[in-house]
Every structure is written in structure tokens, then in C-alpha cells.
Amino acid sequence: MNDADTEISSRSAAGGAGRGASFADILRAGAVLFLLGGLIVFYSVVQPAFLNLNNLLSILQAVSVVAILGVGVTVTLSVGGFDLSVGAVAASSVMAASYAMVVWGLSAPATVLFVLALGASVGLVNSLLIVRLKVPDLLATLSMMFLLSGLQLIPTAGRSISSGLILPDGSKATGAYDPAFLLIGRSGVGGVPLPVIVMLTVAVAMFVLTERTRIGRLFFATGGNEVAARLAGANTARLKTLAYVMSGTLASLGGIIIAARVGRGDVSSGSSLMMDSVAAALIGFAVLGARRPNVFGTVVGAIFVGVLLNGLTMLNIPYYTQDFVKGAVLVGALALTYGLGRRTA
């Protein structure tokens, strides 16, 4: 083989490698979107009712709370933390909203403000534990989760809250749900449920905050290298505090939507919210090859989980297998993203 043939062979080999890397990059970046598209096509073929507009809107309505909580988790991930108490905050907010109206007789605006302040307070306590007392974030928020799970049962002695609730002292609650409050979870605009509009508003606002503002860049700088960010002049303690307060407030907003949709304070209303919101935030790492927390990816992750579970339900797949399927898809998406990324780095 002469020099010219050798050069041609080398160029061909380089070109083949380049094409291989490009295909791997596309596959890695679009893994979740490809899986989501595949799920939609599969469900549409085996169950045509899946593509019904009402069913698609019901999916978005079902994932709205998970997406809002997942966005809160994403913000804490961006500063290098992890908020595991979001599910408990949302569940406590359901009970707090119900208690405020049924027992205290508060109006809808007062109840909303009270519950949002409650969520922000929980986030502030979390940040104090983590930033001031140096408790590891997982331990602090896990402890808060157990605290809230127990605390929400005490005022009603473990009973769910609805009109005519019998209180622990034997008296009967005289309040009721404010009809204006119920509109938050049961009304819509132009056929689009209000919870979906709230979810999209939160997602856009938080996307702009985290991706297009100086505070967002400082969030990621703190999460990437906290010491370097602090030496560069960033107040990392204040940034982490802000992140956990935002996460608690968003979790309480999710609780408000659940309470307004259900119309009662159910003690088991937040049992799966933590797992689903964390799953959405982690799936977000794999969306478009971001490999970092991001609001857009989290919303896509929440929709992915919603589509997956809705389709499994329509196909009459037993409920006890759905968590396994959800976990397997999450592991597969992350393995595909990080595995291909490592080989092509």
C-alpha cells in the first residue's frame, strides 16, 4: 500500500469514527425523548384511546404537582443539595389547607398565603440545618420528612379532614372548604386545567431564573464548586438558603393544588410524591444530554413518568409492577446517557 492509499484509509477510518461519535451523541442527548416518543407510539397503537385529547390533558393534570415539586428538587440540586422533604411538605400542606378552612374557617386567599408561608418556613428550617449546623442535606431533609409526616397527624388525631370533622376534644368543626379555593384544582382556562397552567407558569419562571439570570449562574457555580464560588465573592450560604426556601414554597404550592382538587385533607395524599418528583428531577439529567439538574429536563421527566404510568394503567398492568417499570426505565435512561457519554468523552 502506497502513501496515498494509506492517507485515504486513515481519512476513511477517521470519518467512520466521527460518524459513530455523532450518532452516539444524538442517541445520548435524545435518549429520554426517543423513549417518550416510542412510548406514545406504542400506547397509541395498542390502545387508540390513549391519544384522546381529554386523556392527554388528564396526563398533564396528573403530573402537574409532580413537576412543580420536581422543579423545587432541581433548584436544590443546582446548589449541590438534595431536598427529600418535598413530598412531606406537600402532604402537610394538604392537611394544613384543610385544617385552616374546616377548623379555623379561613378564606381561600388567607389559606393560600398561610400554606405558602408554611412551606417557605420548612425550607428555611432545612437551610438552617444544612447551612448553619452543617447537617448533611440528605440527613436534614430526611429528618424533616419524618417530622412532618408525624406532625400532620397530631391536630386531628390521625383523622382525615373534611366538613363536620370531630376534633380530639370531642367538638365538631363548623367550617367548610371555600368554593373559591376548590377552583384552583378543578377549574380551567380554554379547556386547559388550571393546575397545568400553574405548572407551565412555574416551569417558565424557574427556567428563566436558573438559566438566564445571574442568580441561576451562581446556583450552579455553588453546586459545582462551593469553595471556588465563595472565593469569587458569591454568598453561597444565602444562595443555598434561597434554594431550599424556594423548594419548600413550591412543595406547598403542590399541596394546595392537591387539596383543591381532592376537596379533603387525606392523610395519605403525599405518599408517592417524593419518589415521583425525585425521579422526574433525575430523569431531567438525561434530557438533551444536560447531565446536570435543569428545569426543562425535570418537566420532561415528569411528563415521561406520567405517560408511562397512564399507559400502563390503560393496559391494565398490575399497579404493584408499575414502580418496578418506572425504576427500570429511569436506570436505563441514566445508564444510556452516562455510559455513552463516558465512551465518547
Disulfide bonds with the S-S distance in Angstrom:
none
